[in-house]
């Protein structure tokens, strides 16, 4: 039985600049294959869910303007419209579960936004992971979020966050947020054992992989850039689903390319780790 890894497509259409987005999508798929599994990039195209985008669809996602960003609430409208949609972590988790895929890889999950006590802005990623039996391999949550509240929300939802070679929650470009994790593994076999136990309960989990050390940003530099980006977003009136892409783009512009380099490196590494976990979970 072939081990499968789902890959989200929002990073292609909304997360990375051209042509890095297509190059990275291909590199992630290659990393999955090199680690012993088969990639299945998920998207919506021409009125149907696609589990395993081909080369032509990857190019459309990377190069066409106006690709819809599809979270859980958007799946039915985009399917009905017959349009092109790139799936977020939440939508990818739901679609992967429906297709029987137990492992997915991404960069960083969404979470509780800073100021959520006023805006109630909490990513659908958290509820989707709790509700679907999928192991999400990522570099923790995005630095621009309220990370303590995000970790607390995951605990409340019953989602284990397991550090992969780390005792602290990674913060996307930054290897550690300083927030301790209750659980740690040091190899794919141990991660797979936890994943099998959690998925058998019909619920998901997070395997948190730090960004590669040679490409990671320092926490102090990244936090300063994030604070400036947050202030700019507030002044510009950026709201809702547009906030995270705006902040990540601004953070990239203020890091002299370091954020982009780290983003690509962690995406490829997470794809490889996800493939190794999926291979260990394969029956027999």
C-alpha positions in Angstrom: 0.0 0.0 0.0 1.4 3.4 -1.1 2.0 6.0 1.7 0.3 9.3 0.8 0.9 12.9 1.9 -1.5 15.7 1.3 -0.1 19.1 0.5 -2.1 22.3 0.8 -2.2 24.7 -2.2 -2.8 28.1 -0.6 1.0 28.4 -0.1 1.3 28.2 -3.9 -1.3 30.8 -4.8 -1.1 33.2 -1.8 1.9 32.3 0.3 5.0 32.7 -1.9 6.0 35.0 -4.8 6.3 33.9 -8.4 8.3 31.9 -9.6 9.4 30.7 -6.1 5.8 29.4 -5.5 5.9 26.8 -8.4 9.5 25.9 -7.7 8.7 25.2 -4.1 5.5 23.2 -4.9 7.6 21.0 -7.1 10.3 20.7 -4.5 7.8 19.7 -1.8 6.4 17.0 -4.0 9.9 15.8 -4.9 10.8 15.7 -1.1 7.8 13.5 -0.4 8.7 11.1 -3.2 12.4 11.0 -2.1 11.3 10.1 1.4 9.2 7.1 0.3 5.7 8.4 -0.2 3.5 9.9 -2.9 2.4 13.6 -2.8 -1.2 14.6 -3.3 -1.5 18.4 -3.6 -5.1 19.3 -3.0 -7.1 22.1 -4.7 -10.4 22.9 -6.3 -10.7 23.2 -10.1 -13.6 23.3 -12.6 -16.2 22.4 -10.0 -14.5 19.5 -8.4 -12.1 18.7 -5.6 -8.7 17.6 -6.9 -6.7 15.3 -4.7 -3.4 15.2 -6.5 -2.9 18.2 -8.8 -1.1 17.4 -12.0 1.7 19.6 -13.5 -0.8 21.7 -15.4 -2.9 22.5 -12.4 0.2 23.3 -10.3 1.1 25.9 -13.0 -2.4 27.4 -12.9 -2.4 27.7 -9.2 1.0 29.4 -9.3 0.5 31.7 -12.2 -3.2 32.6 -12.6 -4.5 35.8 -10.9 -7.6 35.7 -8.8 -7.2 32.2 -7.4 -9.7 31.9 -4.5 -8.4 31.2 -1.1 -10.6 28.3 0.1 -11.2 27.6 3.8 -14.0 25.4 5.1 -16.7 28.0 4.6 -15.7 28.5 1.0 -15.7 24.9 -0.3 -19.3 24.7 -1.5 -19.4 28.2 -3.1 -16.2 27.7 -5.0 -17.2 24.2 -6.1 -20.6 25.6 -7.3 -18.9 28.5 -9.1 -16.6 26.1 -11.2 -13.7 28.4 -10.3 -10.1 27.7 -9.3 -9.4 27.5 -5.6 -6.3 27.0 -3.4 -7.0 25.1 -0.2 -6.0 26.3 3.3 -4.8 23.9 6.0 -8.5 23.6 7.2 -9.9 22.8 3.8 -7.0 20.5 3.0 -7.4 18.6 6.3 -11.1 18.0 5.6 -10.5 16.9 2.0 -7.6 14.7 2.9 -9.7 13.0 5.6 -12.4 12.5 3.0 -9.9 10.9 0.7 -8.5 8.6 3.4 -5.1 10.4 3.6 -3.8 10.4 7.1 -0.9 12.8 6.9 -0.5 16.3 5.4 2.4 18.8 5.3 2.3 22.6 5.4 4.5 25.5 6.6 2.7 26.8 9.7 -0.9 26.4 10.8 -3.2 29.3 11.5 -4.4 30.0 15.0 -5.6 32.7 17.4 -4.8 36.1 16.0 -3.3 38.8 18.1 -6.2 41.0 19.4 -8.6 38.1 19.1 -10.3 39.2 22.3 -11.6 42.1 20.3 -11.9 40.6 16.8 -12.8 37.0 17.6 -10.4 36.1 14.7 -9.5 32.5 15.1 -8.3 30.3 12.2 -10.6 27.5 11.1 -7.4 25.4 11.0 -7.7 24.6 14.7 -11.2 23.2 14.6 -10.6 21.3 11.4 -7.5 19.5 12.9 -9.6 18.6 16.0 -12.5 17.3 13.9 -10.6 15.2 11.3 -8.2 12.2 11.7 -5.2 13.8 10.0 -1.7 14.2 11.2 -0.6 17.7 10.3 3.2 18.1 10.0 4.2 21.8 10.2 6.6 24.3 11.8 4.2 25.2 14.6 2.0 28.2 14.1 2.8 31.4 12.3 4.9 33.9 14.3 2.4 36.8 13.6 -0.3 35.0 15.7 -0.9 35.0 19.4 1.1 31.8 20.1 0.2 31.2 23.8 -3.5 31.5 23.0 -3.1 29.3 19.9 -1.4 26.6 22.0 -4.1 26.9 24.7 -6.9 26.7 22.1 -5.3 23.5 20.7 -5.2 22.0 24.2 -8.9 22.9 24.8 -9.8 21.2 21.5 -7.9 18.1 22.5 -5.3 18.3 19.8 -1.9 17.0 20.8 1.0 19.2 19.7 4.1 17.0 19.5 7.5 18.5 19.1 9.7 16.7 16.5 13.2 16.9 18.0 12.1 19.9 20.1 10.6 20.5 23.6 9.2 23.9 22.5 6.6 25.1 20.0 8.3 26.3 16.8 7.2 29.6 15.5 7.3 29.2 11.7 10.5 31.0 10.6 11.8 30.9 14.2 12.9 27.5 15.6 11.4 28.1 19.1 8.7 30.4 20.5 9.8 29.7 24.1 6.5 27.9 24.8 7.1 24.4 26.2 5.3 21.4 24.7 4.0 18.5 26.7 5.1 15.8 24.2 8.2 15.2 22.1 9.4 12.6 19.6 12.8 12.3 17.9 12.0 10.2 14.9 9.2 9.3 12.4 8.5 5.9 13.9 7.7 7.5 17.3 5.6 10.2 15.6 3.7 7.5 13.7 2.8 5.6 16.9 1.3 8.7 18.4 -0.5 9.5 15.2 -2.0 6.0 14.9 -3.4 6.2 18.4 -4.9 9.7 17.9 -6.3 9.1 14.5 -8.0 5.9 15.7 -10.0 8.3 18.0 -11.3 10.1 14.9 -9.3 13.3 15.7 -6.2 15.0 14.4 -2.8 16.1 15.8 0.1 18.4 15.1 3.7 17.3 14.6 5.7 20.5 15.1 9.1 20.5 13.2 11.5 23.4 13.8 12.7 25.2 10.7 16.1 24.0 9.5 18.7 25.7 11.7 20.8 27.1 8.9 17.9 29.0 7.5 15.9 30.0 10.6 15.5 33.6 11.8 16.3 34.8 15.3 13.3 35.2 17.5 14.2 38.8 18.3 14.6 39.9 14.7 11.4 38.2 13.6 9.4 39.6 16.5 10.5 43.2 15.7 9.5 42.7 12.1 6.2 41.2 13.0 5.3 44.1 15.4 6.0 46.6 12.6 3.9 44.6 10.1 1.0 44.3 12.6 1.0 48.1 13.1 0.9 48.6 9.4 -1.9 46.2 8.9 -3.9 48.0 11.6 -3.4 51.3 9.9 -4.3 49.9 6.5 -7.5 48.4 7.9 -6.6 44.9 6.8 -9.1 42.4 8.2 -10.2 38.7 8.1 -8.5 36.2 5.7 -6.3 39.0 4.2 -4.5 39.6 7.5 -2.1 36.6 7.5 -0.9 36.9 3.9 -0.4 40.7 4.4 1.6 40.1 7.5 3.8 37.4 6.0 4.4 39.5 2.9 5.4 42.5 5.1 7.6 40.3 7.3 9.4 39.0 4.2 10.0 42.5 2.9 11.6 43.5 6.2 13.9 40.6 6.5 16.1 41.0 3.4 14.8 37.8 2.0 15.6 35.7 5.1 11.9 35.0 5.8 11.4 33.7 2.2 14.5 31.5 2.4 13.3 30.1 5.8 9.8 29.5 4.5 10.9 27.5 1.5 13.4 25.5 3.6 10.8 24.5 6.2 8.2 23.7 3.7 10.5 21.2 2.0 11.7 19.7 5.2 8.2 19.3 6.6 7.2 17.5 3.4 10.0 15.1 3.9 9.2 14.5 7.6 5.5 14.0 6.7 6.5 11.4 4.1 8.6 9.5 6.6 5.7 9.5 9.1 3.3 8.4 6.5 5.6 5.5 5.4 5.9 4.4 9.1 2.1 4.4 9.4 1.6 2.3 6.3 0.1 -1.1 7.2 2.4 -4.1 7.1 
